Amino acid sequence: MKKLHALRTSLSPSQISWGTPAPLKLSFSYAAAAAAFAGGEECFAPLIIQDKDLLRRSLKSKSGLHVLDLIDAGSLEPSTELYSLLLRRCTQLKKLREGKLVRSHFLNSKFHSDIFFQNSIINFYSKCRSLDDAHKAFDEMPVKDVVSWTALMAGYTQSDQPKEALALFPAMLSSDCKPNNFTFATLLNACGATAEVNTGMQIHACCVKNGCHLDVYVGSSLLDMYSRHGKMAEACSAFDSLDSKNEVSWNALIAGFARKQDQVNAIRLFGEMQKSGFVVTRFTYSSIFSVCAGTGSLEQGKWVHAHMIKSGHKLNPFVGNTLLDMYAKAGSIEEARKLFHRLNQRDIVSWNTMLTGYAQHGLGREAVQHFENMLKRAVRPNQITFLCVLNACSHGGLLREGERYFNLMKEYNLEPEIEHYVTFVDLLGRAGLLERARRFIDDMPIKPTAAVWGALLGACRMHRNVDLGQLAAERVLELDPHDAGPYLVLYNIYASTGRWNDAAMVRKMMKESKLKKEPACSWVEMENSVHLFVANENSHPEMREIEGMWEKIDGKIKEVGYVPDTTYVLMPVDEQERETKLKHHSEKLALAFALLRLPPGATIRIMKNIRMCGDCHTAIKLASKVTAREIIVRDTNRFHHFSNGSCSCGDYW
């Protein structure tokens, strides 16, 4: 009768089961055993599982896991291997409740002091993102070996709590437990995820002292840590010192240069990796597509895409999304659209990337249609989705749609974050509703940040509202006094309205605060090289030919109605000098150079580091007509697709 009571009071099958239960091969079925006990048949003998391989396969499947019941019923002899199989399955499926039941059963068994299983418990809790339970289990361990410490450190690092991982290291050393290669690799990964570059250097010294800095895993983590902090010289040194390199170390270095937007070195390493006989992985392609997206290098991105196809790599979601982002950011929204429809798996990142692409290219209506299609397909939007569609509405002048989507967030139980408020203020400001935008800021349920007031300030510059612009600038400078942006915008507002004394005062304030304006520059990619042009600089070796070409274009566009808008020259000089300075804006120099170099009819792609001015927008729009060219300019706000005298933004940007 004791076994009957044990079976009735032990864990029910529903407590530790996933999916549809499937029977195990027993000398007597589990159902028959339960029926026998329930019927009071005391003479029932313990059941023994005859096929252990079948048991192992059953544990790895999504079948019903009634093993604990069988152990309690005396039908199955427990072992550490059995408990480990159970816990491993709980870890794979992230089943926290069921894993706790396995652990509880284990602690009540004769194997409770097995240190290897206890380490698996820490790993299980960590993978289930239950770090409090992991740390508690760690504290309760009677004996801690190096695996225990490393498992807990790895758990914190993988759960985006790297500082907690680093805090364990001094305690580990105090316990006289010597770290191994995996410990150092984990700690370096934690340093890479924080601003603790000095701590990382100290751990590097410990690695050298312990003689493990040449280990491939430690070395890869070391160079990844340095590259994440932008210290590429140190990263390269760590890479070069490795006795044996693998795909992880190559990818870590390539990713570091990609984060620095160093396309030249990233592409160079991409080639060297292949020459050295290493297989290019999805992480390699993702890094290369990322750097091409950041620099707007469409041709290089296309070349790498072609290489990926020839190499037989499948377009999985991870690489597909970075490739999608590359095409959108490098100016080919049509290629991005085609790729999106070819993706076999589209996750929320895929949908959001296309939304961002439509917004950047000024295709507000397409963005709205894309968002509506997403909802029809029951793809649940997240915070980023709404930020993307609000941004598209802002740049497209879609005020009504933007208001509706901002309010729609609550229906998905999503609270607007500060970025959503910034974008909504931008939406109102671009539409000219400056006072309404100011009231919206006053009524915000959270404290406005410098970015919120900055959005209003930018709108005031656009609509040349001096009084409100001055107020917005003051608010921004109160919250972020070290940002040069507000000074520049306020200077532009004063200069564009002829208030030169006030503009000079702002310049003086910038000088006293030691704030410098970023020089306006534009660049074009041509024949695998990048040509940079800075406004009002004559350093380019072909400047005479470039100026001559622009004079020709300037004459032609004036014939079709171009009148230089000298209000965009924010300097107190005469009209002739203003017009001369307009001719030396960086995007005009880049366009003239491209016209000199590219064959007739070829599309011209120009990148710019700041917002495009209104005069250049008008000039290049007309240039697309007189040269019969498609001209694409990407500034900090968006893409402008110029063709036959018109722009994709509809003159609203």
matplotlib code that plots the C-alpha trace (Angstrom):
import matplotlib.pyplot as plt

x = [0.0, 3.0, 3.6, 0.0, 0.2, 3.5, 2.1, -1.1, 0.8, 3.8, 4.1, 1.2, 2.1, 0.8, 3.5, 6.3, 5.1, 5.4, 3.2, 1.3, 2.4, 3.9, 4.3, 7.7, 8.7, 8.0, 7.6, 4.2, 2.6, 2.5, -1.2, -1.5, 0.7, -1.4, -4.6, -3.1, -2.1, -5.4, -7.2, -5.3, -3.3, -0.6, 1.1, 2.1, 5.8, 8.1, 8.3, 11.7, 12.4, 14.0, 15.2, 17.4, 18.2, 14.4, 14.2, 17.0, 15.3, 12.0, 13.6, 15.0, 11.6, 8.6, 6.9, 5.3, 8.0, 6.6, 10.0, 9.8, 6.5, 8.2, 11.1, 8.7, 6.7, 9.9, 9.5, 12.7, 16.2, 17.4, 20.9, 22.7, 22.6, 18.8, 18.5, 20.9, 18.9, 15.7, 17.4, 19.0, 15.5, 14.1, 17.0, 16.5, 12.8, 13.3, 10.8, 11.6, 8.8, 9.5, 13.3, 12.7, 10.8, 13.6, 16.1, 13.9, 13.7, 17.4, 18.2, 16.1, 18.0, 21.2, 23.0, 22.3, 26.0, 27.0, 28.9, 28.5, 24.7, 24.8, 26.8, 24.1, 21.5, 23.3, 23.4, 19.7, 18.6, 20.9, 19.5, 16.0, 17.0, 16.3, 19.6, 18.4, 17.7, 21.1, 22.9, 21.0, 21.8, 25.4, 25.5, 24.0, 26.7, 28.9, 31.8, 32.5, 34.9, 36.0, 33.1, 30.6, 32.0, 32.3, 28.8, 27.4, 29.5, 28.4, 24.8, 25.0, 26.9, 24.4, 21.5, 22.8, 24.1, 27.8, 28.6, 27.3, 29.5, 32.6, 31.7, 32.2, 35.8, 37.4, 35.3, 36.4, 40.1, 39.5, 38.2, 41.5, 39.8, 42.0, 40.3, 40.8, 40.6, 36.8, 36.6, 38.8, 36.9, 33.6, 35.0, 36.4, 33.0, 31.5, 34.0, 33.1, 29.4, 30.2, 32.2, 34.8, 37.7, 40.1, 38.8, 39.3, 42.9, 43.5, 41.9, 44.2, 47.1, 45.8, 45.5, 49.2, 50.2, 48.3, 49.7, 46.4, 46.3, 47.4, 44.4, 42.2, 39.0, 40.6, 42.4, 39.1, 37.3, 40.2, 40.2, 36.4, 36.5, 39.1, 37.2, 33.9, 35.6, 37.0, 40.7, 41.4, 45.2, 45.0, 42.5, 44.8, 47.7, 45.7, 44.6, 48.2, 49.5, 47.1, 49.0, 45.9, 43.0, 39.5, 36.3, 35.4, 38.6, 38.4, 34.8, 35.5, 38.1, 36.0, 33.0, 35.2, 36.2, 32.5, 31.5, 34.1, 32.6, 36.1, 34.9, 38.4, 39.9, 36.7, 36.7, 40.4, 40.0, 37.1, 39.4, 42.3, 40.0, 39.1, 42.7, 43.7, 41.3, 38.6, 34.9, 33.0, 30.0, 26.7, 28.4, 31.0, 28.5, 26.4, 29.3, 30.2, 26.7, 26.5, 29.5, 28.3, 25.0, 26.7, 28.9, 26.3, 28.5, 26.0, 28.4, 30.6, 27.4, 26.2, 29.6, 29.5, 25.9, 27.0, 29.8, 27.4, 25.2, 28.1, 29.3, 26.0, 25.0, 21.3, 19.5, 18.5, 16.7, 19.9, 21.8, 18.7, 17.8, 21.3, 21.3, 17.8, 19.1, 22.2, 20.1, 17.7, 20.5, 22.7, 19.9, 18.3, 14.9, 13.7, 16.3, 15.3, 11.7, 12.5, 14.6, 11.9, 9.4, 12.0, 12.7, 11.4, 11.1, 10.1, 10.3, 9.5, 13.0, 12.4, 9.1, 10.7, 13.7, 11.5, 9.5, 12.7, 13.7, 10.5, 10.8, 14.4, 13.4, 10.4, 7.9, 5.4, 2.4, 4.3, 5.3, 1.7, 0.6, 3.4, 2.4, -1.3, -0.2, 1.8, -1.3, -3.4, -0.9, -1.3, 2.4, 2.3, 4.1, 6.5, 7.9, 10.4, 7.6, 5.6, 8.7, 9.5, 6.0, 5.7, 9.0, 7.7, 4.6, 6.6, 8.9, 5.9, 3.7, 1.1, -0.3, -3.6, -2.0, 0.7, -1.8, -3.8, -0.7, 0.5, -2.8, -2.9, 0.0, -2.2, -4.3, -1.2, -0.4, 2.6, 3.5, 5.1, 8.8, 10.7, 11.7, 8.0, 7.4, 10.4, 9.0, 5.5, 6.8, 8.8, 5.6, 3.7, 6.6, 7.2, 3.5, 3.9, 1.9, 4.5, 2.3, 0.5, 3.8, 4.8, 1.5, 2.1, 5.5, 4.0, 1.4, 3.7, 3.3, 7.1, 9.8, 10.9, 14.5, 16.9, 15.9, 12.2, 13.0, 15.5, 12.8, 10.8, 13.9, 14.5, 10.9, 11.4, 14.5, 12.4, 9.6, 11.9, 10.1, 12.7, 10.9, 9.8, 13.1, 15.0, 12.9, 13.5, 17.2, 17.3, 15.6, 17.9, 21.0, 19.7, 19.4, 22.6, 24.9, 27.8, 25.8, 26.9, 23.7, 21.3, 23.8, 24.1, 20.4, 19.8, 22.6, 20.9, 17.5, 19.1, 21.2, 18.3, 16.2, 19.0, 19.6, 23.4, 24.2, 22.3, 24.0, 27.4, 26.5, 25.8, 29.1, 30.9, 29.1, 30.2, 33.8, 33.7, 32.3, 35.0, 32.3, 33.1, 30.9, 31.3, 32.3, 29.8, 31.1, 29.8, 31.3, 30.8, 31.8, 33.5, 35.6, 35.9, 37.2, 35.5, 36.0, 35.3, 34.4, 34.3, 32.4, 34.5, 37.7, 39.9, 42.1, 40.9, 43.5, 40.8, 39.1, 39.6, 37.8, 35.1, 34.5, 34.3, 31.8, 29.6, 29.7, 28.3, 25.5, 24.8, 24.3, 21.9, 19.7, 19.4, 18.0, 15.2, 14.4, 17.0, 17.5, 20.2, 18.7, 21.4, 19.5, 21.2, 24.6, 24.7, 27.5, 27.3, 28.8, 27.6, 25.3, 28.0, 30.1, 27.0, 26.3, 30.0, 29.8, 26.6, 28.5, 31.0, 28.6, 29.9, 27.0, 27.4, 31.1, 30.4, 27.8, 30.2, 32.9, 30.5, 29.4, 33.1, 33.8, 30.7, 29.4, 26.4, 23.1, 24.7, 22.9, 24.8, 24.8, 26.0, 26.2, 26.2, 27.0, 24.4, 21.0, 20.9, 20.1, 17.2, 19.3, 21.2, 17.9, 16.5, 19.7, 20.2, 16.5, 16.9, 20.3, 18.6, 16.5, 19.2, 21.6, 18.9, 20.3, 18.9, 20.6, 20.3, 21.5, 21.5, 21.7, 21.2, 17.5, 16.6, 17.2, 16.3, 15.7, 16.0, 14.7, 13.5, 13.3, 11.4, 12.3, 10.8, 10.3, 7.9, 9.9, 8.9, 11.7]
y = [0.0, 2.3, 2.2, 2.9, 6.0, 7.0, 6.9, 8.8, 11.6, 11.9, 14.1, 13.7, 13.3, 16.8, 18.2, 17.1, 16.6, 18.4, 17.7, 14.5, 11.6, 8.6, 5.3, 4.0, 0.4, -1.3, -4.9, -3.7, -0.5, 2.7, 2.8, -0.8, 0.0, 2.9, 0.9, -1.9, 0.4, 2.3, -1.1, -2.0, -4.9, -5.0, -8.0, -5.8, -6.1, -3.1, -2.5, -2.4, -0.5, -3.0, -0.6, 2.2, 3.5, 4.0, 5.8, 8.2, 8.9, 9.5, 12.0, 13.9, 14.0, 16.1, 13.0, 12.8, 12.6, 10.5, 9.4, 10.9, 9.0, 5.8, 6.4, 7.2, 4.0, 1.9, 1.1, 2.7, 2.8, 6.4, 7.5, 10.8, 10.1, 9.9, 13.1, 14.8, 13.8, 15.1, 18.5, 18.8, 18.5, 21.1, 23.4, 23.0, 23.8, 26.6, 24.8, 26.5, 24.9, 21.4, 21.8, 22.9, 19.7, 17.6, 19.5, 19.0, 15.2, 15.1, 16.8, 14.2, 11.3, 9.6, 11.5, 15.0, 15.8, 15.2, 18.4, 17.9, 17.8, 20.9, 22.7, 21.7, 23.2, 26.6, 26.3, 25.4, 28.4, 30.7, 29.5, 30.1, 33.6, 32.9, 34.3, 34.7, 30.9, 30.3, 32.3, 30.7, 27.2, 28.3, 29.5, 26.3, 24.1, 22.6, 22.4, 24.9, 24.0, 26.3, 25.1, 26.4, 29.9, 30.0, 28.7, 31.5, 34.2, 32.9, 33.0, 36.7, 37.6, 35.8, 37.4, 41.0, 41.4, 41.6, 43.7, 41.0, 38.5, 40.7, 41.1, 37.4, 37.3, 38.8, 36.4, 33.5, 34.5, 34.9, 31.3, 30.0, 28.7, 29.1, 30.4, 28.5, 29.5, 29.4, 31.6, 34.2, 34.0, 34.6, 37.5, 39.2, 38.7, 40.5, 43.4, 43.7, 44.2, 47.0, 50.2, 48.3, 48.5, 49.1, 46.0, 44.2, 45.2, 44.0, 40.7, 40.6, 40.9, 38.0, 36.0, 36.6, 35.8, 32.5, 31.7, 31.4, 34.5, 32.5, 30.1, 30.5, 31.0, 33.5, 35.2, 35.5, 36.9, 39.3, 40.7, 40.9, 42.9, 45.4, 45.7, 46.4, 49.3, 50.6, 49.7, 48.1, 48.2, 46.1, 43.8, 43.3, 42.6, 40.0, 38.4, 38.3, 36.7, 33.7, 30.5, 29.0, 31.0, 29.9, 31.3, 32.9, 34.9, 36.0, 37.0, 38.9, 41.1, 41.7, 42.6, 45.1, 46.9, 46.8, 48.5, 51.2, 51.6, 50.7, 49.1, 48.9, 46.7, 44.7, 43.8, 43.1, 40.7, 39.1, 38.2, 37.1, 34.8, 32.9, 32.8, 31.3, 28.4, 29.4, 29.0, 32.2, 32.0, 33.8, 36.0, 37.1, 38.0, 39.8, 42.0, 42.8, 43.7, 45.9, 47.9, 48.3, 49.6, 52.1, 53.5, 53.3, 51.1, 49.4, 48.0, 46.4, 45.0, 43.6, 41.9, 40.2, 39.2, 37.6, 35.8, 34.4, 33.0, 31.4, 29.9, 28.1, 29.9, 29.9, 33.1, 32.5, 35.2, 36.4, 37.1, 38.0, 40.8, 42.4, 42.1, 43.7, 46.5, 46.9, 47.4, 49.8, 51.9, 51.9, 53.4, 50.5, 50.2, 48.2, 45.5, 45.5, 45.1, 42.1, 40.5, 40.9, 39.0, 36.3, 35.6, 32.2, 33.3, 36.8, 37.7, 41.0, 42.3, 41.8, 43.7, 46.5, 46.8, 47.3, 49.9, 51.8, 51.6, 53.0, 55.8, 56.6, 56.8, 59.1, 56.5, 57.2, 55.7, 52.5, 52.3, 52.7, 49.9, 47.7, 48.2, 47.4, 44.2, 43.3, 43.6, 41.6, 38.8, 38.8, 39.8, 41.5, 44.9, 45.8, 49.1, 49.3, 48.7, 51.7, 53.9, 53.0, 53.7, 56.9, 58.0, 57.2, 59.2, 62.2, 62.3, 61.7, 64.4, 61.8, 63.6, 61.8, 58.3, 59.2, 60.2, 57.0, 54.8, 56.6, 56.0, 52.4, 51.4, 51.1, 48.5, 46.3, 47.0, 49.0, 52.2, 54.9, 55.3, 58.6, 57.8, 57.6, 61.0, 62.5, 61.2, 62.4, 65.9, 65.8, 64.8, 67.8, 70.1, 69.2, 69.8, 73.3, 72.7, 74.2, 75.4, 72.1, 70.3, 72.6, 71.8, 68.1, 68.3, 70.1, 67.3, 64.4, 61.8, 61.5, 64.1, 65.5, 64.9, 67.0, 64.9, 65.9, 69.6, 69.1, 67.8, 71.0, 73.0, 71.4, 72.2, 75.8, 76.0, 74.6, 77.1, 79.9, 80.5, 82.5, 82.9, 79.3, 78.1, 80.1, 78.5, 75.0, 75.7, 76.8, 73.7, 71.5, 73.2, 72.9, 69.2, 68.6, 71.6, 69.8, 69.2, 71.5, 70.8, 73.2, 76.1, 75.4, 75.2, 78.4, 80.1, 79.0, 80.4, 83.7, 83.9, 82.9, 85.7, 88.3, 88.6, 88.6, 90.0, 87.2, 84.7, 86.1, 85.8, 82.1, 81.6, 83.2, 80.9, 77.9, 79.1, 79.7, 76.2, 74.8, 73.2, 72.7, 72.4, 69.2, 70.2, 69.4, 66.7, 64.4, 61.3, 59.0, 55.4, 54.7, 51.8, 50.3, 53.6, 56.5, 60.1, 62.7, 66.4, 69.0, 72.2, 75.2, 73.2, 73.0, 70.0, 67.6, 67.1, 67.5, 70.5, 72.7, 70.2, 69.7, 73.5, 73.7, 70.9, 72.6, 75.9, 74.1, 72.4, 75.7, 77.5, 74.7, 74.6, 78.4, 78.1, 75.9, 78.1, 77.7, 80.8, 80.4, 80.7, 82.6, 82.5, 79.1, 80.9, 81.6, 84.2, 88.0, 88.5, 90.2, 88.5, 87.6, 85.9, 84.0, 82.6, 81.6, 79.7, 77.9, 76.5, 74.9, 73.0, 69.4, 67.6, 69.8, 69.1, 65.4, 65.5, 67.4, 64.8, 61.9, 63.5, 63.7, 60.1, 58.0, 56.9, 58.6, 57.4, 55.8, 56.4, 58.7, 58.0, 60.6, 60.3, 63.4, 63.6, 66.4, 67.5, 68.6, 72.3, 73.6, 75.3, 72.1, 70.2, 72.5, 72.6, 68.8, 68.2, 70.4, 68.8, 65.4, 66.9, 68.6, 65.6, 63.0, 61.1, 59.5, 61.0, 59.6, 61.6, 60.2, 62.7, 62.2, 62.4, 60.3, 59.4, 61.8, 60.1, 62.8, 62.0, 64.2, 67.3, 65.9, 64.3, 61.3, 63.4, 65.7, 68.6, 67.6, 66.4]
z = [0.0, 0.5, -3.3, -4.0, -1.7, -3.3, -6.8, -5.9, -4.1, -6.4, -9.4, -11.8, -15.5, -16.3, -14.0, -16.1, -19.6, -23.0, -26.0, -26.4, -24.1, -25.8, -24.0, -23.0, -23.7, -20.3, -19.2, -18.1, -19.4, -17.2, -17.6, -16.4, -13.4, -12.5, -12.8, -10.8, -7.9, -8.1, -7.8, -4.7, -6.1, -3.5, -5.1, -8.1, -8.7, -9.5, -13.3, -14.9, -18.1, -20.5, -23.2, -21.9, -25.4, -25.9, -22.6, -23.7, -27.0, -25.3, -23.0, -25.9, -27.7, -26.9, -25.4, -22.0, -19.4, -16.5, -15.3, -11.9, -11.3, -12.3, -9.9, -7.1, -7.9, -7.7, -11.4, -12.5, -10.9, -10.7, -11.7, -12.2, -16.0, -15.8, -13.9, -16.2, -19.3, -17.7, -16.7, -20.2, -21.8, -19.4, -20.3, -24.0, -23.7, -21.1, -18.8, -15.5, -13.4, -14.6, -14.1, -10.5, -9.9, -11.3, -9.1, -6.0, -6.8, -7.3, -4.0, -2.2, -3.8, -2.8, -5.5, -4.1, -3.6, -7.2, -8.2, -11.9, -11.7, -9.4, -12.1, -14.6, -12.3, -12.5, -16.3, -16.4, -14.3, -16.3, -19.6, -18.2, -17.2, -13.6, -12.2, -8.6, -8.5, -10.2, -7.6, -4.8, -6.0, -6.3, -2.7, -1.5, -3.1, -0.4, -2.9, -5.7, -8.4, -11.3, -13.5, -10.9, -10.9, -14.6, -15.2, -13.0, -14.6, -18.1, -16.9, -15.9, -19.1, -21.3, -19.4, -20.1, -16.6, -17.3, -14.2, -11.9, -13.8, -13.2, -9.6, -9.0, -10.1, -6.9, -4.8, -6.9, -6.4, -2.7, -2.5, -3.8, -6.9, -10.0, -13.1, -16.4, -20.0, -20.1, -17.0, -18.7, -22.0, -20.1, -18.1, -21.3, -23.0, -20.0, -20.3, -24.0, -23.0, -20.6, -20.6, -18.4, -20.8, -18.0, -16.2, -19.4, -19.6, -16.0, -16.9, -20.0, -17.7, -15.6, -18.7, -19.6, -16.0, -16.1, -19.6, -21.3, -23.5, -26.5, -26.2, -29.2, -27.1, -24.7, -27.6, -29.6, -26.5, -26.0, -29.5, -29.4, -26.1, -27.5, -30.8, -29.1, -27.3, -30.6, -29.7, -33.0, -32.7, -29.5, -31.2, -34.1, -31.8, -29.9, -33.2, -34.6, -31.3, -31.7, -32.5, -34.0, -35.5, -36.1, -37.7, -34.3, -34.1, -37.7, -37.3, -34.1, -35.9, -39.0, -36.7, -34.9, -38.1, -39.2, -36.0, -36.7, -40.2, -41.5, -44.8, -46.3, -43.5, -43.1, -46.8, -46.7, -43.8, -45.6, -48.4, -46.2, -44.2, -47.3, -48.6, -45.2, -45.8, -43.3, -44.1, -44.3, -41.9, -41.6, -38.9, -41.5, -44.1, -41.5, -40.5, -44.1, -45.0, -41.9, -42.8, -46.3, -45.0, -42.7, -45.5, -48.2, -50.3, -52.6, -55.1, -52.5, -50.8, -54.1, -54.7, -51.3, -51.9, -55.2, -53.4, -50.8, -53.6, -55.4, -52.1, -51.7, -48.4, -47.7, -47.0, -43.4, -41.3, -39.6, -42.8, -44.7, -42.4, -42.5, -46.3, -46.4, -44.2, -46.5, -49.6, -47.9, -46.4, -49.4, -51.5, -53.4, -51.9, -54.9, -54.3, -50.6, -51.5, -53.8, -51.2, -48.6, -50.7, -51.4, -47.7, -46.7, -43.1, -42.2, -38.5, -36.8, -37.6, -41.4, -41.3, -39.2, -41.5, -44.5, -42.6, -41.7, -45.4, -46.6, -44.1, -45.1, -48.7, -48.1, -49.1, -46.4, -48.2, -48.9, -45.3, -44.1, -46.6, -45.4, -41.8, -42.6, -44.4, -41.3, -39.1, -41.6, -41.4, -37.6, -37.1, -33.8, -33.8, -31.1, -29.9, -32.7, -35.3, -34.1, -34.0, -37.6, -38.9, -36.9, -38.4, -41.9, -41.2, -40.0, -43.1, -45.4, -43.9, -42.9, -39.8, -39.6, -39.9, -37.5, -34.8, -35.3, -35.0, -31.9, -30.2, -31.5, -29.3, -26.3, -28.0, -28.1, -24.5, -25.5, -23.6, -25.7, -24.8, -25.1, -28.7, -29.7, -28.1, -29.9, -33.2, -32.6, -31.7, -35.0, -36.8, -35.5, -36.0, -39.6, -40.3, -38.9, -35.8, -33.5, -30.7, -30.6, -30.4, -27.5, -25.7, -26.4, -24.7, -21.7, -21.3, -21.6, -18.8, -18.6, -18.3, -21.7, -22.6, -24.7, -27.7, -27.3, -27.2, -30.0, -32.3, -31.6, -32.2, -35.6, -36.6, -35.5, -37.8, -40.6, -40.2, -38.9, -35.7, -33.7, -30.4, -29.9, -31.3, -28.7, -25.9, -27.3, -27.5, -23.9, -22.8, -24.8, -23.4, -19.9, -20.3, -22.4, -22.2, -24.1, -27.3, -30.1, -32.1, -30.4, -30.8, -34.5, -35.0, -33.1, -35.0, -38.3, -37.1, -36.2, -39.4, -41.7, -40.3, -40.5, -36.7, -37.2, -33.8, -32.1, -34.4, -33.5, -29.8, -30.3, -32.1, -29.2, -26.7, -28.7, -28.7, -25.0, -24.5, -26.8, -29.0, -32.7, -35.7, -37.7, -41.2, -44.0, -46.3, -49.0, -50.6, -53.6, -54.1, -57.4, -58.6, -55.1, -53.7, -51.8, -52.8, -50.1, -50.6, -47.8, -48.3, -49.3, -49.5, -52.6, -51.6, -54.2, -57.0, -59.7, -58.1, -61.2, -63.4, -60.8, -60.5, -64.3, -64.5, -61.9, -63.8, -66.8, -64.7, -63.0, -66.3, -67.5, -64.4, -64.4, -67.9, -66.5, -63.5, -60.9, -58.7, -55.9, -52.5, -50.6, -47.3, -46.9, -46.6, -42.9, -43.1, -43.1, -46.6, -49.8, -52.3, -54.8, -52.1, -50.9, -54.4, -54.7, -51.4, -52.5, -55.5, -53.1, -51.0, -50.7, -52.4, -55.5, -55.7, -55.3, -58.1, -60.4, -59.8, -60.5, -63.7, -64.8, -64.0, -64.5, -68.0, -69.4, -67.9, -64.8, -61.5, -59.2, -55.5, -53.0, -49.2, -46.8, -43.1, -42.3, -43.5, -47.1, -47.5, -49.5, -52.2, -53.0, -53.0, -55.7, -57.7, -57.8, -58.5, -61.7, -62.4, -62.7, -65.4, -67.5, -67.2, -67.7, -64.7, -61.6, -58.6, -55.1, -52.1, -48.6, -45.8, -42.1, -42.4, -45.5, -49.1, -51.9, -55.2, -57.9, -61.4, -64.3, -62.1, -59.1, -55.8, -54.0, -50.9, -52.7, -51.3, -47.8, -45.6]

ax = plt.figure().add_subplot(projection="3d")
ax.plot(x, y, z, "-o")
ax.set_aspect("equal")
plt.show()
